């Protein structure tokens, strides 16, 4: 990964969201090679960016092609 900001050292919990991302992006079914998009939405300050960063950190050593784009609106 060329550049990856680190998640907060204070990040805690949110395991349900991380599990959902894990299941969604690591599915080995017949559609495993299709492009996948996952939308995290909520009010500002809810932790959406931190969830995405923590998920990316936990998968950075795997030999998979994942690109994460975080749009802040």
MMTF fields as JSON, N, C-alpha, C and O atoms, coordinates in Angstrom:
{
  "mmtfVersion": "1.0.0",
  "mmtfProducer": "UNKNOWN",
  "numBonds": 291,
  "numAtoms": 292,
  "numGroups": 73,
  "numChains": 1,
  "numModels": 1,
  "chainsPerModel": [1],
  "groupsPerChain": [73],
  "chainIdList": ["A"],
  "bondAtomList": [4, 2, 8, 6, 12, 10, 16, 14, 20, 18, 24, 22, 28, 26, 32, 30, 36, 34, 40, 38, 44, 42, 48, 46, 52, 50, 56, 54, 60, 58, 64, 62, 68, 66, 72, 70, 76, 74, 80, 78, 84, 82, 88, 86, 92, 90, 96, 94, 100, 98, 104, 102, 108, 106, 112, 110, 116, 114, 120, 118, 124, 122, 128, 126, 132, 130, 136, 134, 140, 138, 144, 142, 148, 146, 152, 150, 156, 154, 160, 158, 164, 162, 168, 166, 172, 170, 176, 174, 180, 178, 184, 182, 188, 186, 192, 190, 196, 194, 200, 198, 204, 202, 208, 206, 212, 210, 216, 214, 220, 218, 224, 222, 228, 226, 232, 230, 236, 234, 240, 238, 244, 242, 248, 246, 252, 250, 256, 254, 260, 258, 264, 262, 268, 266, 272, 270, 276, 274, 280, 278, 284, 282, 288, 286],
  "bondOrderList": [1, 1, 1, 1, 1, 1, 1, 1, 1, 1, 1, 1, 1, 1, 1, 1, 1, 1, 1, 1, 1, 1, 1, 1, 1, 1, 1, 1, 1, 1, 1, 1, 1, 1, 1, 1, 1, 1, 1, 1, 1, 1, 1, 1, 1, 1, 1, 1, 1, 1, 1, 1, 1, 1, 1, 1, 1, 1, 1, 1, 1, 1, 1, 1, 1, 1, 1, 1, 1, 1, 1, 1],
  "groupList": [{"groupName": "UNK", "atomNameList": ["N", "CA", "C", "O"], "elementList": ["N", "C", "C", "O"], "formalChargeList": [0, 0, 0, 0], "bondAtomList": [1, 0, 2, 1, 3, 2], "bondOrderList": [1, 1, 2], "singleLetterCode": "X", "chemCompType": "L-PEPTIDE LINKING"}],
  "groupTypeList": [0, 0, 0, 0, 0, 0, 0, 0, 0, 0, 0, 0, 0, 0, 0, 0, 0, 0, 0, 0, 0, 0, 0, 0, 0, 0, 0, 0, 0, 0, 0, 0, 0, 0, 0, 0, 0, 0, 0, 0, 0, 0, 0, 0, 0, 0, 0, 0, 0, 0, 0, 0, 0, 0, 0, 0, 0, 0, 0, 0, 0, 0, 0, 0, 0, 0, 0, 0, 0, 0, 0, 0, 0],
  "groupIdList": [1, 2, 3, 4, 5, 6, 7, 8, 9, 10, 11, 12, 13, 14, 15, 16, 17, 18, 19, 20, 21, 22, 23, 24, 25, 26, 27, 28, 29, 30, 31, 32, 33, 34, 35, 36, 37, 38, 39, 40, 41, 42, 43, 44, 45, 46, 47, 48, 49, 50, 51, 52, 53, 54, 55, 56, 57, 58, 59, 60, 61, 62, 63, 64, 65, 66, 67, 68, 69, 70, 71, 72, 73],
  "secStructList": [7, 7, 7, 7, 7, 7, 7, 7, 6, 6, 7, 7, 7, 7, 2, 2, 2, 2, 2, 2, 2, 2, 2, 2, 2, 6, 7, 7, 1, 6, 6, 6, 6, 1, 7, 7, 7, 7, 7, 7, 7, 7, 1, 6, 6, 1, 1, 2, 2, 2, 2, 2, 2, 2, 2, 2, 2, 2, 2, 6, 6, 1, 1, 7, 7, 7, 7, 7, 7, 7, 7, 7, 7],
  "xCoordList": [0.846, 0.0, 0.897, 1.804, 0.639, 1.485, 1.311, 2.294, 0.088, -0.155, -1.415, -2.47, -1.286, -2.441, -2.375, -1.479, -3.305, -3.333, -3.666, -4.368, -3.178, -3.404, -4.731, -5.165, -5.355, -6.559, -6.148, -4.988, -7.09, -6.823, -6.404, -6.947, -5.447, -5.029, -6.128, -6.072, -7.11, -8.23, -9.397, -10.408, -9.263, -10.342, -10.645, -9.737, -11.918, -12.331, -13.745, -14.52, -14.064, -15.409, -15.647, -14.709, -16.874, -17.287, -16.994, -16.914, -16.833, -16.495, -17.593, -17.306, -18.843, -19.936, -19.769, -20.035, -19.337, -19.103, -17.891, -17.923, -16.829, -15.633, -15.927, -15.413, -16.742, -17.129, -17.955, -17.782, -18.849, -19.671, -18.795, -19.005, -17.822, -16.896, -16.077, -15.888, -15.601, -14.811, -15.613, -15.121, -16.831, -17.677, -17.97, -17.942, -18.245, -18.596, -17.426, -17.607, -16.232, -15.098, -14.305, -13.505, -14.5, -13.733, -14.586, -14.15, -15.773, -16.654, -15.953, -15.428, -15.938, -15.283, -16.296, -15.994, -17.473, -18.517, -18.247, -17.169, -19.214, -19.028, -18.814, -18.327, -19.163, -18.992, -17.761, -17.693, -16.797, -15.655, -14.784, -14.09, -14.8, -13.923, -14.628, -14.021, -15.879, -16.604, -16.254, -15.884, -16.381, -16.159, -17.212, -18.384, -16.785, -17.701, -17.597, -16.516, -18.721, -18.779, -19.564, -20.575, -19.099, -19.748, -19.88, -18.902, -21.056, -21.316, -21.427, -22.283, -20.553, -20.673, -21.267, -20.685, -22.398, -23.001, -23.482, -23.754, -23.58, -24.059, -23.708, -23.113, -24.073, -23.808, -22.315, -21.564, -21.906, -20.513, -20.055, -20.771, -18.856, -18.31, -18.717, -18.385, -19.441, -19.911, -18.828, -18.984, -17.723, -16.625, -16.492, -15.798, -17.144, -17.101, -15.687, -15.275, -14.953, -13.584, -12.698, -11.878, -12.845, -12.027, -12.312, -11.392, -13.561, -13.916, -13.226, -12.632, -13.298, -12.663, -11.146, -10.54, -10.535, -9.085, -8.664, -7.657, -9.415, -9.091, -9.214, -8.387, -10.241, -10.405, -9.239, -8.697, -8.853, -7.725, -6.435, -5.649, -6.208, -5.014, -4.965, -3.909, -6.096, -6.112, -5.917, -5.671, -6.02, -5.864, -4.672, -4.525, -3.83, -2.745, -1.678, -0.957, -1.539, -0.523, -1.025, -0.234, -2.309, -2.858, -2.554, -2.47, -2.393, -2.11, -3.413, -3.688, -4.19, -5.44, -5.425, -4.711, -6.202, -6.267, -7.501, -8.623, -7.271, -8.35, -7.97, -6.852, -8.898, -8.711, -9.833, -11.004, -9.472, -10.459, -10.499, -9.47, -11.685, -11.888, -12.85, -13.951, -12.43, -13.281, -13.67, -12.833, -14.945, -15.463, -16.079, -16.928, -15.671, -16.237, -17.17, -16.747, -18.416, -19.415, -19.898, -20.743],
  "yCoordList": [-1.164, 0.0, 1.234, 1.355, 2.13, 3.311, 4.245, 4.663, 4.572, 5.452, 4.993, 4.827, 4.799, 4.419, 5.127, 4.855, 6.028, 6.639, 5.571, 4.606, 5.735, 4.771, 5.06, 6.208, 4.006, 4.218, 4.749, 4.65, 5.293, 5.861, 4.772, 3.667, 5.091, 4.145, 3.978, 3.059, 4.85, 4.777, 3.967, 3.792, 3.469, 2.696, 1.463, 0.73, 1.238, 0.059, -0.33, 0.508, -1.588, -2.05, -2.116, -2.288, -1.982, -2.003, -3.333, -3.396, -4.402, -5.688, -6.192, -6.903, -5.829, -6.244, -5.66, -6.342, -4.416, -3.799, -4.429, -4.691, -4.669, -5.28, -6.702, -7.117, -7.443, -8.784, -8.744, -9.587, -7.769, -7.64, -7.32, -7.877, -6.433, -6.119, -7.344, -7.621, -8.06, -9.273, -10.284, -10.823, -10.529, -11.49, -11.029, -11.828, -9.753, -9.218, -9.287, -9.694, -8.896, -8.803, -10.095, -10.205, -11.06, -12.299, -13.471, -14.619, -13.206, -14.252, -15.006, -14.386, -16.317, -17.135, -17.792, -18.807, -17.226, -17.78, -17.526, -17.053, -17.836, -17.702, -16.265, -16.048, -15.299, -13.891, -13.273, -12.051, -14.074, -13.581, -12.584, -11.787, -12.605, -11.719, -10.456, -9.635, -10.3, -9.111, -7.935, -8.105, -6.753, -5.535, -5.465, -5.764, -5.071, -4.965, -3.575, -2.996, -3.072, -1.768, -1.928, -2.63, -1.281, -1.346, 0.08, 0.826, 0.443, 1.813, 1.863, 1.209, 2.646, 2.95, 4.348, 5.305, 4.47, 5.795, 6.051, 5.123, 7.299, 7.69, 9.139, 9.813, 9.594, 10.983, 11.205, 10.271, 12.437, 12.791, 12.44, 12.668, 11.885, 11.527, 10.149, 9.772, 9.387, 8.061, 6.994, 5.909, 7.285, 6.329, 5.598, 4.584, 6.091, 5.427, 5.328, 4.261, 6.401, 6.406, 5.481, 4.759, 5.487, 4.637, 3.155, 2.338, 2.804, 1.42, 1.01, -0.066, 1.857, 1.553, 1.433, 0.531, 2.323, 2.273, 1.024, 0.404, 0.651, -0.542, -1.799, -2.705, -1.853, -2.999, -3.072, -4.151, -1.941, -1.911, -2.343, -3.093, -1.883, -2.283, -3.787, -4.405, -4.367, -5.798, -6.658, -7.858, -6.069, -6.827, -6.388, -6.857, -5.521, -4.991, -6.029, -5.857, -7.089, -8.105, -9.213, -10.035, -9.237, -10.272, -9.951, -8.785, -10.981, -10.81, -10.739, -11.592, -9.738, -9.514, -8.093, -7.228, -7.874, -6.55, -5.831, -6.075, -4.955, -4.147, -2.685, -2.285, -1.914, -0.475, 0.156, -0.178, 1.057, 1.726, 3.203, 3.877, 3.678, 5.091, 5.607, 5.083, 6.615, 7.197, 8.597, 9.494, 8.762, 10.069, 10.734, 10.148, 11.909, 12.657, 13.702, 14.605, 13.587, 14.527, 15.447, 16.307],
  "zCoordList": [0.0, 0.0, 0.0, 0.824, -0.916, -1.015, 0.167, 0.779, 0.491, 1.629, 2.337, 1.725, 3.599, 4.392, 5.725, 6.524, 5.983, 7.305, 8.343, 8.04, 9.532, 10.608, 11.302, 11.4, 11.774, 12.568, 13.945, 14.344, 14.635, 15.953, 16.932, 16.917, 17.773, 18.811, 19.863, 20.68, 19.842, 20.78, 20.23, 20.91, 18.992, 18.368, 19.199, 19.594, 19.462, 20.223, 19.802, 19.339, 19.965, 19.639, 18.141, 17.363, 17.75, 16.345, 15.659, 14.433, 16.449, 15.871, 14.931, 13.968, 15.207, 14.323, 12.924, 11.934, 12.832, 11.529, 10.838, 9.636, 11.599, 11.024, 10.537, 9.498, 11.271, 10.839, 9.56, 8.68, 9.458, 8.25, 7.037, 5.959, 7.206, 6.114, 5.723, 4.538, 6.708, 6.47, 5.65, 4.659, 6.067, 5.366, 3.934, 2.998, 3.782, 2.467, 1.486, 0.339, 1.923, 1.007, 0.851, -0.077, 1.717, 1.594, 1.139, 1.225, 0.666, 0.148, -0.974, -1.899, -0.907, -1.922, -2.862, -3.489, -2.958, -3.812, -5.289, -5.651, -6.138, -7.59, -8.058, -9.168, -7.246, -7.626, -6.98, -6.849, -6.576, -5.801, -6.553, -5.922, -7.879, -8.642, -9.132, -9.821, -8.789, -9.203, -8.3, -7.138, -8.861, -8.07, -6.974, -7.201, -5.803, -4.667, -4.06, -3.957, -3.674, -3.012, -1.722, -1.681, -0.682, 0.623, 1.135, 1.173, 1.517, 1.963, 3.482, 4.079, 4.091, 5.516, 5.608, 5.097, 6.243, 6.339, 7.752, 8.514, 8.079, 9.4, 9.66, 8.818, 10.805, 11.166, 11.351, 11.632, 11.191, 11.391, 12.8, 13.775, 12.895, 14.194, 14.694, 15.818, 13.855, 14.276, 14.178, 14.738, 13.47, 13.393, 12.073, 11.997, 11.033, 9.726, 9.178, 8.722, 9.216, 8.695, 9.512, 8.945, 10.822, 11.679, 11.431, 11.47, 11.181, 10.855, 9.563, 9.49, 8.543, 7.256, 7.4, 6.82, 8.158, 8.357, 9.119, 8.779, 10.134, 10.911, 10.044, 10.143, 9.201, 8.301, 7.321, 7.084, 6.754, 5.812, 6.505, 5.926, 7.729, 8.48, 8.686, 8.554, 9.006, 9.306, 8.064, 8.184, 6.87, 5.631, 4.79, 3.662, 5.291, 4.472, 4.159, 3.176, 4.931, 4.673, 3.74, 3.275, 3.469, 2.601, 1.144, 0.758, 0.352, -1.069, -1.858, -2.703, -1.58, -2.297, -2.834, -2.327, -3.839, -4.453, -3.927, -4.371, -2.986, -2.436, -2.563, -2.237, -3.033, -3.117, -2.315, -2.496, -1.439, -0.613, -0.979, -1.03, -1.228, -1.495, -0.443, -0.275, 0.245, 1.284, 0.852, 0.755, 0.598, 0.204, 1.415, 2.086, 1.687, 2.799, 2.251, 1.53, 2.582, 2.066, 3.153, 2.903]
}
